[in-house]
């Protein structure tokens, strides 16, 4: 791929220019979400002019017209022109993923990327030079207190929980069905946040008892903002590093191991192993790197994000297998879903 890219780019660097402008494309989508463009267009029975959108959302007409045209350019909106006037409407993709009210909305994920991740990435050079996260420079919080930074206010906690909720609404079904988990009757999702992944687990395996285990303030916020009627999951408070963890047949660690250095991961995995009964298991959910270091690109980018925001990294399957084996687990199986997150199942 590198050879192909370098050959094709010699005459004119189209791909490089696309990469250089990637942050601008992101900000176009982020800005439209923050302003409410997609929600307004979804609710409208007919295409709207830039003037109408600007008036409804309290922006300048000129600025909104440029934003809408850019969204058309990246094929997220449609435009119709008649008598020199333009009218804009949403695509099916925008309605499904970018409007706040959609069942598969990624709106909360986008807001978190824009307002939290984007400022952190402004300090990426320092993160690479220093080899540590940039929470202090970005938010004025100590680098060793990763989740103090993530949960630094109720507003920020809600943003992060919205991000996690969006992730599992999108990828949850593929994760919980990557392996046949029907043999596990009690499931505990450690650090399960809003319960979105746990609900997918309960939906796929209705005979299983599924519990979300998380910090008291997270559980309180989840029950206040993300609970559902006739919820199929229960919540339990605790700290899986400093306290005891509840008994279960299967423990789920979804986007948990990547937050921490290996030593801390081994401590947690050993605790789970010691609590597990024979035949019990652990399911890891992470964006796994290729062993040959050639991708996936998103996993490599996530790994940089772990550098700038947390203390961990993304890893290839061999490193997860090593940690699981070192903690006592065996029969390690890896499943790549072909989407954002992959799974590893190991048993005691």
C-alpha positions as CSV (number, residue, x, y, z in Angstrom):
1,X,0.0,0.0,0.0
2,X,2.8,2.4,0.9
3,X,4.5,1.7,-2.5
4,X,1.2,2.2,-4.3
5,X,0.5,5.5,-2.4
6,X,4.0,6.9,-3.1
7,X,3.9,6.0,-6.8
8,X,0.4,7.6,-7.3
9,X,1.3,10.7,-5.3
10,X,4.4,11.7,-7.2
11,X,2.7,13.6,-9.9
12,X,0.2,15.3,-7.6
13,X,-0.3,14.5,-3.8
14,X,-4.1,14.1,-3.8
15,X,-4.1,11.6,-0.9
16,X,-1.7,13.6,1.2
17,X,-3.8,16.7,0.7
18,X,-6.9,14.8,1.7
19,X,-5.1,13.6,4.9
20,X,-3.9,17.2,5.6
21,X,-7.5,18.5,5.4
22,X,-8.9,15.6,7.5
23,X,-9.3,17.8,10.6
24,X,-11.2,20.3,8.6
25,X,-13.7,17.7,7.4
26,X,-14.1,16.5,11.0
27,X,-14.9,20.1,12.1
28,X,-17.5,20.5,9.4
29,X,-19.4,17.6,10.8
30,X,-18.8,18.5,14.4
31,X,-20.0,22.1,13.8
32,X,-23.1,21.0,12.1
33,X,-23.9,18.6,15.0
34,X,-23.3,21.3,17.6
35,X,-25.5,23.8,15.8
36,X,-28.3,21.3,15.3
37,X,-28.3,21.3,11.5
38,X,-29.2,17.6,11.1
39,X,-32.0,17.7,13.7
40,X,-33.6,20.7,11.9
41,X,-33.4,19.0,8.5
42,X,-34.7,15.7,9.8
43,X,-37.8,17.4,11.2
44,X,-38.5,19.5,8.1
45,X,-40.9,17.9,5.5
46,X,-39.2,19.8,2.7
47,X,-35.7,21.0,1.8
48,X,-34.7,24.3,3.4
49,X,-32.7,27.3,2.2
50,X,-29.5,28.4,4.0
51,X,-31.4,31.5,5.0
52,X,-34.1,29.5,6.7
53,X,-31.6,27.2,8.5
54,X,-29.6,30.2,9.6
55,X,-32.6,32.0,11.0
56,X,-33.8,28.9,12.9
57,X,-30.4,28.1,14.4
58,X,-29.3,31.7,15.0
59,X,-26.3,31.9,12.7
60,X,-25.1,34.1,9.9
61,X,-26.6,33.3,6.5
62,X,-23.1,33.4,4.8
63,X,-21.5,31.1,7.4
64,X,-24.4,28.6,7.2
65,X,-24.4,28.5,3.4
66,X,-20.7,27.7,3.4
67,X,-21.2,25.0,6.0
68,X,-24.2,23.4,4.1
69,X,-22.2,23.4,0.9
70,X,-19.3,21.7,2.5
71,X,-21.7,19.0,3.9
72,X,-23.0,18.5,0.4
73,X,-19.4,18.2,-0.8
74,X,-18.7,15.4,1.6
75,X,-22.0,13.8,0.6
76,X,-23.7,14.1,3.9
77,X,-26.4,16.5,2.7
78,X,-28.3,16.9,-0.6
79,X,-28.8,20.1,-2.5
80,X,-31.4,21.2,-5.1
81,X,-31.0,24.3,-7.1
82,X,-33.8,26.2,-9.0
83,X,-33.9,29.8,-10.3
84,X,-30.5,30.4,-8.7
85,X,-31.7,29.3,-5.2
86,X,-30.4,26.4,-3.2
87,X,-32.4,24.1,-0.9
88,X,-30.8,21.5,1.4
89,X,-32.0,18.2,2.8
90,X,-30.5,15.3,4.7
91,X,-29.3,12.0,3.3
92,X,-30.4,8.8,4.9
93,X,-27.0,8.4,6.5
94,X,-27.3,11.8,8.2
95,X,-30.8,11.1,9.4
96,X,-29.7,7.7,10.9
97,X,-26.4,8.6,12.5
98,X,-26.1,12.4,12.9
99,X,-29.6,13.6,14.0
100,X,-29.8,13.5,17.8
101,X,-33.2,11.8,17.9
102,X,-32.3,8.7,15.8
103,X,-32.1,5.3,17.5
104,X,-28.6,4.8,16.1
105,X,-27.5,8.4,16.6
106,X,-23.8,9.1,17.0
107,X,-24.5,12.7,18.1
108,X,-23.1,12.2,21.6
109,X,-19.9,10.6,20.2
110,X,-19.4,13.5,17.9
111,X,-19.9,16.1,20.6
112,X,-17.3,14.3,22.8
113,X,-14.9,14.1,19.9
114,X,-15.3,17.8,19.2
115,X,-15.3,19.3,22.7
116,X,-12.9,16.9,24.5
117,X,-10.8,14.8,22.1
118,X,-10.1,17.6,19.7
119,X,-8.5,20.0,22.3
120,X,-6.4,17.1,23.6
121,X,-5.1,16.3,20.2
122,X,-3.9,20.0,19.9
123,X,-1.2,18.8,22.3
124,X,-0.3,15.6,20.5
125,X,3.3,16.8,19.8
126,X,3.9,17.3,23.5
127,X,2.3,13.8,24.3
128,X,4.7,12.2,21.9
129,X,7.7,14.1,23.2
130,X,6.9,13.4,26.9
131,X,5.3,10.0,26.5
132,X,2.3,10.8,28.7
133,X,-1.2,12.2,28.5
134,X,-2.0,15.9,28.1
135,X,-4.8,16.2,30.7
136,X,-2.8,18.7,32.7
137,X,-2.0,21.0,29.8
138,X,-5.5,20.7,28.3
139,X,-7.7,20.7,31.3
140,X,-5.5,21.6,34.2
141,X,-5.8,18.2,35.9
142,X,-2.9,15.8,37.0
143,X,-1.9,13.3,34.3
144,X,-2.0,10.3,36.7
145,X,-5.7,10.9,37.5
146,X,-7.1,9.7,34.1
147,X,-10.7,9.3,35.1
148,X,-10.7,12.4,37.3
149,X,-10.1,14.2,34.0
150,X,-12.7,12.3,32.1
151,X,-15.3,12.8,35.0
152,X,-14.2,16.3,35.9
153,X,-17.8,17.6,35.9
154,X,-21.3,16.2,35.6
155,X,-21.4,17.7,32.1
156,X,-18.2,16.0,31.1
157,X,-19.3,12.7,32.6
158,X,-22.5,12.8,30.6
159,X,-20.5,13.6,27.4
160,X,-18.2,10.6,28.0
161,X,-21.1,8.3,28.9
162,X,-22.9,9.5,25.7
163,X,-19.8,8.5,23.7
164,X,-19.8,5.0,25.2
165,X,-23.5,4.6,24.7
166,X,-23.2,5.6,21.0
167,X,-20.3,3.1,20.6
168,X,-22.3,0.1,21.8
169,X,-25.5,1.1,20.1
170,X,-23.5,0.9,16.9
171,X,-21.2,-2.1,17.6
172,X,-22.8,-3.9,20.6
173,X,-24.6,-6.6,18.7
174,X,-21.6,-7.7,16.7
175,X,-19.5,-7.8,19.9
176,X,-21.9,-9.9,22.0
177,X,-22.5,-12.4,19.1
178,X,-18.9,-12.8,18.0
179,X,-18.7,-15.9,20.2
180,X,-21.5,-18.1,21.4
181,X,-21.9,-17.0,25.0
182,X,-25.1,-18.8,25.8
183,X,-23.2,-21.1,28.2
184,X,-22.6,-18.2,30.7
185,X,-25.6,-17.7,32.9
186,X,-24.4,-14.7,34.9
187,X,-22.6,-11.9,33.2
188,X,-20.9,-8.9,34.8
189,X,-19.9,-6.0,32.6
190,X,-17.0,-4.4,34.5
191,X,-16.9,-0.6,33.8
192,X,-20.2,-1.1,31.9
193,X,-21.0,2.7,32.0
194,X,-24.5,3.3,30.7
195,X,-25.4,-0.3,30.3
196,X,-25.7,-0.1,26.5
197,X,-23.4,-3.1,25.8
198,X,-25.0,-5.1,28.7
199,X,-28.4,-4.5,27.1
200,X,-27.2,-6.0,23.9
201,X,-25.9,-8.9,25.8
202,X,-29.2,-9.4,27.6
203,X,-31.0,-9.1,24.2
204,X,-28.8,-11.7,22.6
205,X,-28.9,-14.1,25.6
206,X,-32.3,-13.6,27.3
207,X,-31.8,-16.4,29.8
208,X,-28.6,-14.8,31.2
209,X,-28.5,-12.4,34.2
210,X,-26.6,-9.3,33.2
211,X,-25.1,-6.8,35.7
212,X,-23.3,-3.5,35.1
213,X,-20.6,-2.9,37.6
214,X,-19.2,0.7,37.8
215,X,-18.2,3.5,40.1
216,X,-21.1,5.0,42.3
217,X,-21.2,8.3,40.4
218,X,-21.3,6.5,37.1
219,X,-24.1,4.2,38.1
220,X,-26.1,7.1,39.6
221,X,-25.8,9.1,36.3
222,X,-26.6,6.0,34.2
223,X,-29.8,5.3,36.1
224,X,-30.7,9.0,35.9
225,X,-30.1,9.6,32.2
226,X,-29.8,6.2,30.4
227,X,-32.2,3.8,32.1
228,X,-34.9,2.1,30.1
229,X,-38.4,0.9,31.0
230,X,-38.4,-2.8,31.9
231,X,-34.6,-2.7,31.9
232,X,-33.1,-6.1,31.3
233,X,-29.9,-5.3,33.2
234,X,-29.2,-4.5,36.8
235,X,-26.6,-2.0,38.2
236,X,-24.1,-2.5,41.0
237,X,-21.6,0.0,42.4
238,X,-18.0,-0.6,43.2
239,X,-14.4,-0.1,42.1
240,X,-12.8,-3.1,40.3
241,X,-9.3,-2.0,41.1
242,X,-9.6,-1.2,44.8
243,X,-12.6,-3.3,45.9
244,X,-14.2,-6.7,45.4
245,X,-15.9,-7.7,42.2
246,X,-19.1,-9.7,42.2
247,X,-19.2,-13.4,41.3
248,X,-20.1,-14.2,37.7
249,X,-19.7,-16.9,35.0
250,X,-18.5,-14.3,32.5
251,X,-16.8,-10.9,33.0
252,X,-16.8,-8.3,30.2
253,X,-14.0,-5.7,29.9
254,X,-15.0,-3.5,27.0
255,X,-12.6,-0.7,26.2
256,X,-11.1,-1.1,29.7
257,X,-7.7,-2.8,29.2
258,X,-6.6,-0.2,26.6
259,X,-6.8,2.5,29.3
260,X,-3.9,1.2,31.4
261,X,-0.3,0.0,31.3
262,X,0.4,-3.7,31.3
263,X,1.1,-4.0,35.0
264,X,-2.2,-2.5,36.0
265,X,-4.0,-4.7,33.4
266,X,-2.4,-7.8,34.9
267,X,-3.5,-6.9,38.4
268,X,-7.1,-6.6,37.2
269,X,-7.0,-9.8,35.1
270,X,-5.5,-11.7,38.0
271,X,-8.3,-10.5,40.3
272,X,-10.9,-11.6,37.8
273,X,-9.2,-15.0,37.4
274,X,-9.1,-15.5,41.2
275,X,-12.8,-14.6,41.4
276,X,-13.7,-16.9,38.4
277,X,-15.0,-20.4,39.0
278,X,-13.5,-23.2,36.7
279,X,-15.3,-22.8,33.3
280,X,-15.8,-19.1,33.9
281,X,-14.5,-16.6,31.4
282,X,-13.5,-13.1,30.5
283,X,-14.5,-11.3,27.3
284,X,-12.1,-8.5,26.2
285,X,-13.5,-5.9,23.7
286,X,-10.8,-3.7,22.1
287,X,-9.7,-2.2,18.7
288,X,-6.9,-4.7,18.0
289,X,-3.8,-3.8,16.0
290,X,-2.4,-6.1,13.3
291,X,0.7,-8.1,14.3
292,X,2.6,-6.7,11.3
293,X,2.0,-3.0,12.4
294,X,0.3,-2.2,9.2
295,X,-3.1,-1.3,10.7
296,X,-6.0,-1.1,11.1
297,X,-5.5,2.7,10.8
298,X,-8.3,3.5,13.2
299,X,-6.8,1.2,15.9
300,X,-3.5,3.0,15.4
301,X,-5.2,6.3,15.8
302,X,-7.0,5.1,18.9
303,X,-3.6,4.1,20.3
304,X,-2.4,7.6,19.8
305,X,-5.5,8.7,21.6
306,X,-4.7,6.5,24.6
307,X,-1.3,8.3,24.7
308,X,-2.8,11.8,24.7
309,X,-5.7,11.0,27.1
310,X,-5.0,8.0,29.2
311,X,-2.2,5.7,30.3
312,X,-2.6,2.7,28.0
313,X,-2.4,1.7,24.4
314,X,-4.1,-0.4,21.7
315,X,-2.5,-3.8,21.3
316,X,-2.3,-6.7,18.9
317,X,-3.9,-10.1,19.8
318,X,-0.5,-11.6,20.9
319,X,-0.2,-9.0,23.7
320,X,-3.7,-9.6,25.0
321,X,-3.1,-13.4,24.8
322,X,0.1,-13.0,26.7
323,X,-1.6,-11.0,29.5
324,X,-4.5,-13.4,29.7
325,X,-2.2,-16.4,29.9
326,X,0.1,-14.8,32.4
327,X,-3.0,-14.2,34.6
328,X,-3.9,-17.9,34.4
329,X,-6.6,-17.9,31.7
330,X,-6.4,-20.5,28.9
331,X,-8.1,-21.4,25.6
332,X,-7.8,-17.8,24.3
333,X,-9.8,-17.2,21.2
334,X,-9.7,-14.1,19.0
335,X,-12.5,-12.8,16.8
336,X,-12.1,-9.8,14.5
337,X,-15.5,-8.3,13.7
338,X,-14.3,-6.3,10.7
339,X,-15.7,-3.2,12.4
340,X,-14.5,-0.8,15.1
341,X,-14.0,-3.3,17.9
342,X,-12.9,-6.9,18.2
343,X,-13.2,-9.5,20.9
344,X,-11.1,-12.0,22.8
345,X,-12.6,-14.8,24.9
346,X,-10.6,-16.7,27.5
347,X,-11.6,-19.2,30.1
348,X,-10.4,-20.4,33.5
